[in-house]
Amino acid sequence: MTYTEKTLAEEKITNALVTMLEGDIVHIHWNDNIDIARSDIEELEVAFQQLTDGRLVKAINHMGRYTNISSDARAYGAERSPELIALAYVIHGLAQRIAVRFYLKLRRRSNPTKVFENLDDALEWLRKR
């Protein structure tokens, strides 16, 4: 993972590292080979609040390789999702692309949202928001 942005703070949760980068970008990097559960989203919610202090920020939801999210976690996350300036998803492979695109069609966001295959492109896009 290559950041050009400076890391300001980070919170380690059970299945992810949540990092506050300069430029008000929160990077959520999920571990590889996991199934994200509702409890992971609950932990993420606390870490996100601690890092942002309720500020409006940009976010990257960076899926680990071979990582999936349960339907319960997806539904809980959708109803509890904070308001964001913009959201980028970084995915690995066709299965994650299909799942994220399906989710985005079901959950229309009022903020700009885009899917990327690498972190650098996601960061570049968020910097312009």
N, CA, C and O atoms as a GROMACS GRO file, in nm:
protein
  516
    1MET      N    1   0.086  -0.116   0.000
    1MET     CA    2   0.000   0.000   0.000
    1MET      C    3   0.090   0.122   0.000
    1MET      O    4   0.178   0.135   0.086
    2THR      N    5   0.070   0.212  -0.096
    2THR     CA    6   0.154   0.332  -0.104
    2THR      C    7   0.068   0.455  -0.086
    2THR      O    8  -0.021   0.483  -0.167
    3TYR      N    9   0.095   0.529   0.020
    3TYR     CA   10   0.025   0.655   0.044
    3TYR      C   11   0.118   0.769   0.006
    3TYR      O   12   0.238   0.764   0.033
    4THR      N   13   0.064   0.870  -0.056
    4THR     CA   14   0.138   0.995  -0.066
    4THR      C   15   0.087   1.088   0.043
    4THR      O   16   0.154   1.184   0.081
    5GLU      N   17  -0.033   1.058   0.094
    5GLU     CA   18  -0.090   1.134   0.204
    5GLU      C   19  -0.026   1.091   0.335
    5GLU      O   20   0.007   0.974   0.353
    6LYS      N   21  -0.011   1.185   0.424
    6LYS     CA   22   0.045   1.157   0.556
    6LYS      C   23  -0.063   1.092   0.643
    6LYS      O   24  -0.179   1.134   0.641
    7THR      N   25  -0.024   0.989   0.719
    7THR     CA   26  -0.115   0.925   0.814
    7THR      C   27  -0.122   1.012   0.939
    7THR      O   28  -0.019   1.042   1.001
    8LEU      N   29  -0.243   1.052   0.977
    8LEU     CA   30  -0.263   1.137   1.094
    8LEU      C   31  -0.298   1.056   1.219
    8LEU      O   32  -0.256   1.092   1.329
    9ALA      N   33  -0.374   0.948   1.202
    9ALA     CA   34  -0.414   0.863   1.314
    9ALA      C   35  -0.466   0.732   1.257
    9ALA      O   36  -0.503   0.724   1.140
   10GLU      N   37  -0.470   0.629   1.342
   10GLU     CA   38  -0.526   0.503   1.297
   10GLU      C   39  -0.585   0.426   1.415
   10GLU      O   40  -0.544   0.441   1.530
   11GLU      N   41  -0.682   0.343   1.380
   11GLU     CA   42  -0.750   0.256   1.477
   11GLU      C   43  -0.750   0.115   1.418
   11GLU      O   44  -0.795   0.094   1.306
   12LYS      N   45  -0.698   0.018   1.494
   12LYS     CA   46  -0.703  -0.121   1.452
   12LYS      C   47  -0.828  -0.184   1.511
   12LYS      O   48  -0.848  -0.181   1.633
   13ILE      N   49  -0.911  -0.240   1.424
   13ILE     CA   50  -1.026  -0.317   1.472
   13ILE      C   51  -1.001  -0.463   1.436
   13ILE      O   52  -0.902  -0.493   1.370
   14THR      N   53  -1.088  -0.551   1.476
   14THR     CA   54  -1.064  -0.694   1.459
   14THR      C   55  -1.026  -0.733   1.317
   14THR      O   56  -0.929  -0.807   1.298
   15ASN      N   57  -1.098  -0.685   1.217
   15ASN     CA   58  -1.074  -0.729   1.079
   15ASN      C   59  -1.036  -0.618   0.982
   15ASN      O   60  -1.048  -0.636   0.861
   16ALA      N   61  -0.990  -0.504   1.034
   16ALA     CA   62  -0.952  -0.394   0.944
   16ALA      C   63  -0.860  -0.296   1.016
   16ALA      O   64  -0.851  -0.294   1.138
   17LEU      N   65  -0.792  -0.217   0.936
   17LEU     CA   66  -0.716  -0.103   0.986
   17LEU      C   67  -0.785   0.021   0.930
   17LEU      O   68  -0.803   0.034   0.809
   18VAL      N   69  -0.823   0.113   1.020
   18VAL     CA   70  -0.894   0.234   0.981
   18VAL      C   71  -0.798   0.351   1.003
   18VAL      O   72  -0.756   0.377   1.116
   19THR      N   73  -0.762   0.420   0.894
   19THR     CA   74  -0.658   0.523   0.899
   19THR      C   75  -0.714   0.657   0.855
   19THR      O   76  -0.784   0.666   0.754
   20MET      N   77  -0.682   0.762   0.931
   20MET     CA   78  -0.714   0.899   0.891
   20MET      C   79  -0.593   0.954   0.819
   20MET      O   80  -0.484   0.963   0.876
   21LEU      N   81  -0.613   0.992   0.694
   21LEU     CA   82  -0.507   1.050   0.613
   21LEU      C   83  -0.528   1.199   0.601
   21LEU      O   84  -0.640   1.249   0.618
   22GLU      N   85  -0.420   1.272   0.571
   22GLU     CA   86  -0.440   1.415   0.549
   22GLU      C   87  -0.532   1.433   0.429
   22GLU      O   88  -0.541   1.345   0.343
   23GLY      N   89  -0.598   1.546   0.423
   23GLY     CA   90  -0.698   1.568   0.320
   23GLY      C   91  -0.835   1.519   0.362
   23GLY      O   92  -0.926   1.508   0.280
   24ASP      N   93  -0.850   1.488   0.493
   24ASP     CA   94  -0.977   1.437   0.546
   24ASP      C   95  -1.025   1.313   0.472
   24ASP      O   96  -1.142   1.303   0.432
   25ILE      N   97  -0.933   1.219   0.453
   25ILE     CA   98  -0.965   1.091   0.389
   25ILE      C   99  -0.950   0.980   0.493
   25ILE      O  100  -0.844   0.964   0.553
   26VAL      N  101  -1.057   0.902   0.512
   26VAL     CA  102  -1.052   0.785   0.600
   26VAL      C  103  -1.037   0.661   0.511
   26VAL      O  104  -1.119   0.637   0.423
   27HIS      N  105  -0.931   0.584   0.536
   27HIS     CA  106  -0.904   0.462   0.459
   27HIS      C  107  -0.938   0.342   0.547
   27HIS      O  108  -0.875   0.319   0.650
   28ILE      N  109  -1.039   0.266   0.505
   28ILE     CA  110  -1.081   0.145   0.575
   28ILE      C  111  -1.025   0.028   0.496
   28ILE      O  112  -1.076  -0.002   0.387
   29HIS      N  113  -0.923  -0.038   0.548
   29HIS     CA  114  -0.858  -0.148   0.475
   29HIS      C  115  -0.889  -0.280   0.545
   29HIS      O  116  -0.831  -0.313   0.648
   30TRP      N  117  -0.982  -0.355   0.485
   30TRP     CA  118  -1.025  -0.482   0.541
   30TRP      C  119  -0.917  -0.588   0.518
   30TRP      O  120  -0.847  -0.585   0.417
   31ASN      N  121  -0.904  -0.680   0.613
   31ASN     CA  122  -0.809  -0.790   0.601
   31ASN      C  123  -0.849  -0.882   0.486
   31ASN      O  124  -0.964  -0.882   0.443
   32ASP      N  125  -0.752  -0.958   0.437
   32ASP     CA  126  -0.777  -1.058   0.333
   32ASP      C  127  -0.849  -1.179   0.393
   32ASP      O  128  -0.837  -1.208   0.513
   33ASN      N  129  -0.922  -1.249   0.308
   33ASN     CA  130  -0.981  -1.380   0.342
   33ASN      C  131  -1.073  -1.378   0.464
   33ASN      O  132  -1.067  -1.467   0.549
   34ILE      N  133  -1.158  -1.277   0.473
   34ILE     CA  134  -1.253  -1.271   0.585
   34ILE      C  135  -1.395  -1.256   0.532
   34ILE      O  136  -1.417  -1.219   0.417
   35ASP      N  137  -1.489  -1.286   0.619
   35ASP     CA  138  -1.629  -1.258   0.594
   35ASP      C  139  -1.667  -1.147   0.692
   35ASP      O  140  -1.671  -1.170   0.813
   36ILE      N  141  -1.694  -1.029   0.640
   36ILE     CA  142  -1.728  -0.915   0.726
   36ILE      C  143  -1.866  -0.939   0.785
   36ILE      O  144  -1.963  -0.963   0.714
   37ALA      N  145  -1.872  -0.933   0.919
   37ALA     CA  146  -1.997  -0.957   0.992
   37ALA      C  147  -2.050  -0.825   1.048
   37ALA      O  148  -1.981  -0.723   1.046
   38ARG      N  149  -2.171  -0.830   1.097
   38ARG     CA  150  -2.232  -0.712   1.159
   38ARG      C  151  -2.144  -0.656   1.270
   38ARG      O  152  -2.131  -0.535   1.285
   39SER      N  153  -2.083  -0.744   1.349
   39SER     CA  154  -1.996  -0.699   1.459
   39SER      C  155  -1.877  -0.618   1.407
   39SER      O  156  -1.830  -0.526   1.474
   40ASP      N  157  -1.828  -0.651   1.287
   40ASP     CA  158  -1.720  -0.574   1.226
   40ASP      C  159  -1.767  -0.433   1.191
   40ASP      O  160  -1.693  -0.336   1.210
   41ILE      N  161  -1.889  -0.422   1.141
   41ILE     CA  162  -1.944  -0.291   1.105
   41ILE      C  163  -1.967  -0.209   1.232
   41ILE      O  164  -1.946  -0.088   1.232
   42GLU      N  165  -2.010  -0.272   1.340
   42GLU     CA  166  -2.029  -0.203   1.467
   42GLU      C  167  -1.895  -0.148   1.518
   42GLU      O  168  -1.888  -0.035   1.565
   43GLU      N  169  -1.789  -0.229   1.510
   43GLU     CA  170  -1.655  -0.184   1.549
   43GLU      C  171  -1.609  -0.068   1.460
   43GLU      O  172  -1.551   0.030   1.508
   44LEU      N  173  -1.635  -0.081   1.331
   44LEU     CA  174  -1.595   0.023   1.236
   44LEU      C  175  -1.664   0.155   1.270
   44LEU      O  176  -1.602   0.261   1.263
   45GLU      N  177  -1.790   0.148   1.305
   45GLU     CA  178  -1.866   0.267   1.339
   45GLU      C  179  -1.800   0.345   1.454
   45GLU      O  180  -1.791   0.468   1.449
   46VAL      N  181  -1.754   0.274   1.555
   46VAL     CA  182  -1.688   0.337   1.670
   46VAL      C  183  -1.554   0.397   1.628
   46VAL      O  184  -1.524   0.512   1.662
   47ALA      N  185  -1.474   0.321   1.553
   47ALA     CA  186  -1.343   0.370   1.509
   47ALA      C  187  -1.358   0.492   1.418
   47ALA      O  188  -1.282   0.588   1.430
   48PHE      N  189  -1.455   0.488   1.328
   48PHE     CA  190  -1.480   0.599   1.236
   48PHE      C  191  -1.514   0.726   1.314
   48PHE      O  192  -1.463   0.834   1.284
   49GLN      N  193  -1.600   0.712   1.413
   49GLN     CA  194  -1.639   0.827   1.496
   49GLN      C  195  -1.519   0.883   1.571
   49GLN      O  196  -1.502   1.005   1.580
   50GLN      N  197  -1.436   0.794   1.625
   50GLN     CA  198  -1.319   0.840   1.700
   50GLN      C  199  -1.222   0.916   1.609
   50GLN      O  200  -1.164   1.017   1.650
   51LEU      N  201  -1.204   0.869   1.487
   51LEU     CA  202  -1.108   0.933   1.396
   51LEU      C  203  -1.161   1.064   1.336
   51LEU      O  204  -1.084   1.157   1.312
   52THR      N  205  -1.291   1.070   1.312
   52THR     CA  206  -1.346   1.188   1.244
   52THR      C  207  -1.405   1.291   1.338
   52THR      O  208  -1.421   1.407   1.301
   53ASP      N  209  -1.438   1.249   1.458
   53ASP     CA  210  -1.502   1.338   1.554
   53ASP      C  211  -1.630   1.400   1.496
   53ASP      O  212  -1.667   1.512   1.530
   54GLY      N  213  -1.697   1.323   1.410
   54GLY     CA  214  -1.823   1.368   1.351
   54GLY      C  215  -1.808   1.460   1.230
   54GLY      O  216  -1.909   1.504   1.175
   55ARG      N  217  -1.683   1.490   1.188
   55ARG     CA  218  -1.661   1.576   1.071
   55ARG      C  219  -1.705   1.505   0.943
   55ARG      O  220  -1.705   1.383   0.935
   56LEU      N  221  -1.741   1.584   0.845
   56LEU     CA  222  -1.772   1.534   0.712
   56LEU      C  223  -1.640   1.505   0.641
   56LEU      O  224  -1.556   1.594   0.628
   57VAL      N  225  -1.620   1.381   0.596
   57VAL     CA  226  -1.493   1.339   0.537
   57VAL      C  227  -1.517   1.262   0.407
   57VAL      O  228  -1.631   1.235   0.368
   58LYS      N  229  -1.407   1.227   0.341
   58LYS     CA  230  -1.407   1.137   0.226
   58LYS      C  231  -1.363   1.000   0.279
   58LYS      O  232  -1.294   0.993   0.380
   59ALA      N  233  -1.403   0.893   0.211
   59ALA     CA  234  -1.366   0.761   0.261
   59ALA      C  235  -1.331   0.666   0.147
   59ALA      O  236  -1.382   0.676   0.036
   60ILE      N  237  -1.241   0.573   0.181
   60ILE     CA  238  -1.207   0.461   0.092
   60ILE      C  239  -1.244   0.334   0.166
   60ILE      O  240  -1.194   0.309   0.276
   61ASN      N  241  -1.330   0.253   0.107
   61ASN     CA  242  -1.364   0.121   0.159
   61ASN      C  243  -1.284   0.022   0.076
   61ASN      O  244  -1.325  -0.014  -0.034
   62HIS      N  245  -1.171  -0.022   0.130
   62HIS     CA  246  -1.074  -0.104   0.059
   62HIS      C  247  -1.091  -0.251   0.100
   62HIS      O  248  -1.050  -0.291   0.209
   63MET      N  249  -1.151  -0.328   0.012
   63MET     CA  250  -1.178  -0.468   0.041
   63MET      C  251  -1.050  -0.550   0.033
   63MET      O  252  -0.969  -0.529  -0.057
   64GLY      N  253  -1.032  -0.642   0.129
   64GLY     CA  254  -0.919  -0.734   0.122
   64GLY      C  255  -0.942  -0.837   0.012
   64GLY      O  256  -1.054  -0.854  -0.036
   65ARG      N  257  -0.837  -0.904  -0.027
   65ARG     CA  258  -0.851  -1.010  -0.128
   65ARG      C  259  -0.936  -1.123  -0.070
   65ARG      O  260  -0.917  -1.164   0.045
   66TYR      N  261  -1.028  -1.172  -0.149
   66TYR     CA  262  -1.117  -1.282  -0.112
   66TYR      C  263  -1.200  -1.250   0.012
   66TYR      O  264  -1.234  -1.339   0.090
   67THR      N  265  -1.231  -1.124   0.031
   67THR     CA  266  -1.313  -1.080   0.143
   67THR      C  267  -1.456  -1.059   0.098
   67THR      O  268  -1.480  -1.002  -0.009
   68ASN      N  269  -1.549  -1.105   0.178
   68ASN     CA  270  -1.692  -1.093   0.150
   68ASN      C  271  -1.759  -1.022   0.266
   68ASN      O  272  -1.700  -1.008   0.374
   69ILE      N  273  -1.881  -0.977   0.244
   69ILE     CA  274  -1.959  -0.914   0.350
   69ILE      C  275  -2.094  -0.985   0.359
   69ILE      O  276  -2.159  -1.008   0.257
   70SER      N  277  -2.134  -1.019   0.480
   70SER     CA  278  -2.261  -1.088   0.498
   70SER      C  279  -2.377  -0.995   0.465
   70SER      O  280  -2.362  -0.873   0.469
   71SER      N  281  -2.491  -1.053   0.432
   71SER     CA  282  -2.608  -0.970   0.400
   71SER      C  283  -2.653  -0.891   0.522
   71SER      O  284  -2.700  -0.778   0.508
   72ASP      N  285  -2.639  -0.949   0.642
   72ASP     CA  286  -2.675  -0.878   0.766
   72ASP      C  287  -2.582  -0.757   0.786
   72ASP      O  288  -2.629  -0.649   0.822
   73ALA      N  289  -2.452  -0.776   0.764
   73ALA     CA  290  -2.356  -0.665   0.779
   73ALA      C  291  -2.382  -0.558   0.674
   73ALA      O  292  -2.373  -0.438   0.703
   74ARG      N  293  -2.412  -0.599   0.553
   74ARG     CA  294  -2.440  -0.504   0.444
   74ARG      C  295  -2.564  -0.420   0.477
   74ARG      O  296  -2.563  -0.298   0.458
   75ALA      N  297  -2.668  -0.484   0.525
   75ALA     CA  298  -2.792  -0.411   0.559
   75ALA      C  299  -2.769  -0.317   0.677
   75ALA      O  300  -2.813  -0.202   0.675
   76TYR      N  301  -2.700  -0.366   0.779
   76TYR     CA  302  -2.671  -0.283   0.896
   76TYR      C  303  -2.584  -0.164   0.856
   76TYR      O  304  -2.611  -0.051   0.898
   77GLY      N  305  -2.482  -0.188   0.777
   77GLY     CA  306  -2.394  -0.081   0.731
   77GLY      C  307  -2.467   0.023   0.648
   77GLY      O  308  -2.440   0.142   0.659
   78ALA      N  309  -2.559  -0.022   0.567
   78ALA     CA  310  -2.635   0.071   0.482
   78ALA      C  311  -2.722   0.165   0.566
   78ALA      O  312  -2.732   0.284   0.536
   79GLU      N  313  -2.783   0.112   0.670
   79GLU     CA  314  -2.870   0.197   0.752
   79GLU      C  315  -2.791   0.287   0.846
   79GLU      O  316  -2.843   0.389   0.891
   80ARG      N  317  -2.666   0.250   0.878
   80ARG     CA  318  -2.585   0.325   0.974
   80ARG      C  319  -2.474   0.407   0.907
   80ARG      O  320  -2.397   0.475   0.975
   81SER      N  321  -2.466   0.401   0.777
   81SER     CA  322  -2.358   0.468   0.704
   81SER      C  323  -2.359   0.619   0.727
   81SER      O  324  -2.463   0.683   0.714
   82PRO      N  325  -2.242   0.676   0.762
   82PRO     CA  326  -2.237   0.820   0.786
   82PRO      C  327  -2.244   0.898   0.655
   82PRO      O  328  -2.216   0.845   0.548
   83GLU      N  329  -2.282   1.023   0.665
   83GLU     CA  330  -2.280   1.112   0.549
   83GLU      C  331  -2.133   1.139   0.514
   83GLU      O  332  -2.052   1.164   0.603
   84LEU      N  333  -2.101   1.133   0.386
   84LEU     CA  334  -1.963   1.151   0.340
   84LEU      C  335  -1.958   1.253   0.227
   84LEU      O  336  -2.058   1.278   0.160
   85ILE      N  337  -1.840   1.314   0.207
   85ILE     CA  338  -1.820   1.403   0.092
   85ILE      C  339  -1.816   1.319  -0.035
   85ILE      O  340  -1.878   1.353  -0.135
   86ALA      N  341  -1.741   1.207  -0.030
   86ALA     CA  342  -1.728   1.115  -0.142
   86ALA      C  343  -1.681   0.980  -0.089
   86ALA      O  344  -1.620   0.973   0.017
   87LEU      N  345  -1.711   0.874  -0.164
   87LEU     CA  346  -1.676   0.739  -0.122
   87LEU      C  347  -1.616   0.663  -0.239
   87LEU      O  348  -1.675   0.658  -0.348
   88ALA      N  349  -1.499   0.604  -0.217
   88ALA     CA  350  -1.434   0.519  -0.318
   88ALA      C  351  -1.425   0.377  -0.263
   88ALA      O  352  -1.392   0.357  -0.146
   89TYR      N  353  -1.456   0.280  -0.348
   89TYR     CA  354  -1.436   0.140  -0.314
   89TYR      C  355  -1.315   0.090  -0.391
   89TYR      O  356  -1.302   0.118  -0.510
   90VAL      N  357  -1.226   0.018  -0.323
   90VAL     CA  358  -1.114  -0.048  -0.390
   90VAL      C  359  -1.141  -0.197  -0.378
   90VAL      O  360  -1.154  -0.251  -0.268
   91ILE      N  361  -1.151  -0.263  -0.494
   91ILE     CA  362  -1.191  -0.403  -0.496
   91ILE      C  363  -1.085  -0.487  -0.566
   91ILE      O  364  -0.996  -0.435  -0.634
   92HIS      N  365  -1.096  -0.619  -0.548
   92HIS     CA  366  -1.006  -0.716  -0.612
   92HIS      C  367  -1.092  -0.820  -0.681
   92HIS      O  368  -1.152  -0.905  -0.614
   93GLY      N  369  -1.099  -0.817  -0.810
   93GLY     CA  370  -1.165  -0.923  -0.883
   93GLY      C  371  -1.311  -0.899  -0.914
   93GLY      O  372  -1.376  -0.810  -0.861
   94LEU      N  373  -1.360  -0.984  -1.002
   94LEU     CA  374  -1.494  -0.974  -1.055
   94LEU      C  375  -1.602  -0.995  -0.949
   94LEU      O  376  -1.704  -0.925  -0.950
   95ALA      N  377  -1.583  -1.090  -0.860
   95ALA     CA  378  -1.686  -1.118  -0.758
   95ALA      C  379  -1.713  -0.995  -0.671
   95ALA      O  380  -1.828  -0.962  -0.644
   96GLN      N  381  -1.606  -0.928  -0.628
   96GLN     CA  382  -1.624  -0.807  -0.547
   96GLN      C  383  -1.685  -0.695  -0.629
   96GLN      O  384  -1.768  -0.619  -0.579
   97ARG      N  385  -1.646  -0.683  -0.755
   97ARG     CA  386  -1.702  -0.578  -0.842
   97ARG      C  387  -1.853  -0.597  -0.856
   97ARG      O  388  -1.928  -0.500  -0.845
   98ILE      N  389  -1.896  -0.719  -0.880
   98ILE     CA  390  -2.039  -0.747  -0.895
   98ILE      C  391  -2.113  -0.716  -0.764
   98ILE      O  392  -2.219  -0.653  -0.766
   99ALA      N  393  -2.057  -0.760  -0.652
   99ALA     CA  394  -2.123  -0.737  -0.522
   99ALA      C  395  -2.134  -0.588  -0.491
   99ALA      O  396  -2.239  -0.542  -0.447
  100VAL      N  397  -2.026  -0.511  -0.513
  100VAL     CA  398  -2.029  -0.368  -0.483
  100VAL      C  399  -2.124  -0.295  -0.577
  100VAL      O  400  -2.201  -0.210  -0.532
  101ARG      N  401  -2.120  -0.326  -0.704
  101ARG     CA  402  -2.211  -0.258  -0.798
  101ARG      C  403  -2.357  -0.289  -0.766
  101ARG      O  404  -2.442  -0.200  -0.773
  102PHE      N  405  -2.386  -0.413  -0.730
  102PHE     CA  406  -2.522  -0.450  -0.691
  102PHE      C  407  -2.565  -0.369  -0.568
  102PHE      O  408  -2.675  -0.314  -0.565
  103TYR      N  409  -2.478  -0.361  -0.468
  103TYR     CA  410  -2.507  -0.285  -0.347
  103TYR      C  411  -2.532  -0.138  -0.381
  103TYR      O  412  -2.625  -0.077  -0.328
  104LEU      N  413  -2.450  -0.081  -0.467
  104LEU     CA  414  -2.464   0.060  -0.502
  104LEU      C  415  -2.595   0.088  -0.577
  104LEU      O  416  -2.653   0.196  -0.564
  105LYS      N  417  -2.640  -0.008  -0.655
  105LYS     CA  418  -2.769   0.009  -0.724
  105LYS      C  419  -2.885   0.008  -0.624
  105LYS      O  420  -2.984   0.080  -0.641
  106LEU      N  421  -2.873  -0.075  -0.522
  106LEU     CA  422  -2.977  -0.082  -0.420
  106LEU      C  423  -2.975   0.038  -0.327
  106LEU      O  424  -3.080   0.087  -0.285
  107ARG      N  425  -2.857   0.086  -0.295
  107ARG     CA  426  -2.841   0.195  -0.198
  107ARG      C  427  -2.785   0.317  -0.270
  107ARG      O  428  -2.664   0.340  -0.272
  108ARG      N  429  -2.872   0.394  -0.328
  108ARG     CA  430  -2.830   0.517  -0.397
  108ARG      C  431  -2.777   0.616  -0.295
  108ARG      O  432  -2.844   0.645  -0.195
  109ARG      N  433  -2.659   0.667  -0.319
  109ARG     CA  434  -2.599   0.766  -0.229
  109ARG      C  435  -2.611   0.904  -0.292
  109ARG      O  436  -2.610   0.918  -0.415
  110SER      N  437  -2.622   1.005  -0.208
  110SER     CA  438  -2.632   1.142  -0.258
  110SER      C  439  -2.493   1.199  -0.287
  110SER      O  440  -2.481   1.303  -0.352
  111ASN      N  441  -2.388   1.132  -0.238
  111ASN     CA  442  -2.253   1.180  -0.261
  111ASN      C  443  -2.186   1.101  -0.374
  111ASN      O  444  -2.230   0.990  -0.406
  112PRO      N  445  -2.082   1.158  -0.435
  112PRO     CA  446  -2.012   1.084  -0.542
  112PRO      C  447  -1.954   0.954  -0.489
  112PRO      O  448  -1.894   0.951  -0.381
  113THR      N  449  -1.973   0.846  -0.564
  113THR     CA  450  -1.922   0.714  -0.527
  113THR      C  451  -1.867   0.648  -0.652
  113THR      O  452  -1.927   0.653  -0.759
  114LYS      N  453  -1.749   0.584  -0.637
  114LYS     CA  454  -1.686   0.521  -0.752
  114LYS      C  455  -1.608   0.398  -0.708
  114LYS      O  456  -1.562   0.390  -0.594
  115VAL      N  457  -1.595   0.300  -0.800
  115VAL     CA  458  -1.525   0.175  -0.773
  115VAL      C  459  -1.392   0.175  -0.848
  115VAL      O  460  -1.386   0.213  -0.965
  116PHE      N  461  -1.286   0.132  -0.779
  116PHE     CA  462  -1.151   0.129  -0.837
  116PHE      C  463  -1.087  -0.007  -0.813
  116PHE      O  464  -1.128  -0.082  -0.724
  117GLU      N  465  -0.985  -0.037  -0.894
  117GLU     CA  466  -0.911  -0.161  -0.876
  117GLU      C  467  -0.778  -0.138  -0.806
  117GLU      O  468  -0.707  -0.234  -0.775
  118ASN      N  469  -0.742  -0.010  -0.779
  118ASN     CA  470  -0.619   0.014  -0.703
  118ASN      C  471  -0.634   0.140  -0.617
  118ASN      O  472  -0.712   0.229  -0.647
  119LEU      N  473  -0.556   0.142  -0.512
  119LEU     CA  474  -0.564   0.249  -0.413
  119LEU      C  475  -0.521   0.384  -0.468
  119LEU      O  476  -0.582   0.486  -0.438
  120ASP      N  477  -0.416   0.386  -0.550
  120ASP     CA  478  -0.366   0.513  -0.602
  120ASP      C  479  -0.472   0.587  -0.684
  120ASP      O  480  -0.487   0.708  -0.670
  121ASP      N  481  -0.546   0.516  -0.768
  121ASP     CA  482  -0.651   0.579  -0.848
  121ASP      C  483  -0.764   0.631  -0.758
  121ASP      O  484  -0.818   0.739  -0.782
  122ALA      N  485  -0.797   0.555  -0.655
  122ALA     CA  486  -0.902   0.598  -0.561
  122ALA      C  487  -0.860   0.726  -0.489
  122ALA      O  488  -0.939   0.819  -0.475
  123LEU      N  489  -0.735   0.730  -0.442
  123LEU     CA  490  -0.684   0.850  -0.374
  123LEU      C  491  -0.683   0.971  -0.467
  123LEU      O  492  -0.722   1.081  -0.427
  124GLU      N  493  -0.639   0.951  -0.590
  124GLU     CA  494  -0.636   1.061  -0.687
  124GLU      C  495  -0.776   1.117  -0.709
  124GLU      O  496  -0.795   1.238  -0.713
  125TRP      N  497  -0.874   1.029  -0.724
  125TRP     CA  498  -1.013   1.071  -0.745
  125TRP      C  499  -1.067   1.147  -0.624
  125TRP      O  500  -1.133   1.250  -0.639
  126LEU      N  501  -1.039   1.096  -0.503
  126LEU     CA  502  -1.087   1.163  -0.381
  126LEU      C  503  -1.022   1.299  -0.360
  126LEU      O  504  -1.087   1.391  -0.310
  127ARG      N  505  -0.896   1.314  -0.397
  127ARG     CA  506  -0.828   1.443  -0.381
  127ARG      C  507  -0.900   1.554  -0.458
  127ARG      O  508  -0.894   1.670  -0.419
  128LYS      N  509  -0.966   1.517  -0.566
  128LYS     CA  510  -1.036   1.616  -0.651
  128LYS      C  511  -1.174   1.649  -0.598
  128LYS      O  512  -1.241   1.735  -0.655
  129ARG      N  513  -1.220   1.585  -0.493
  129ARG     CA  514  -1.353   1.607  -0.440
  129ARG      C  515  -1.349   1.708  -0.329
  129ARG      O  516  -1.453   1.740  -0.270
   0.00000   0.00000   0.00000
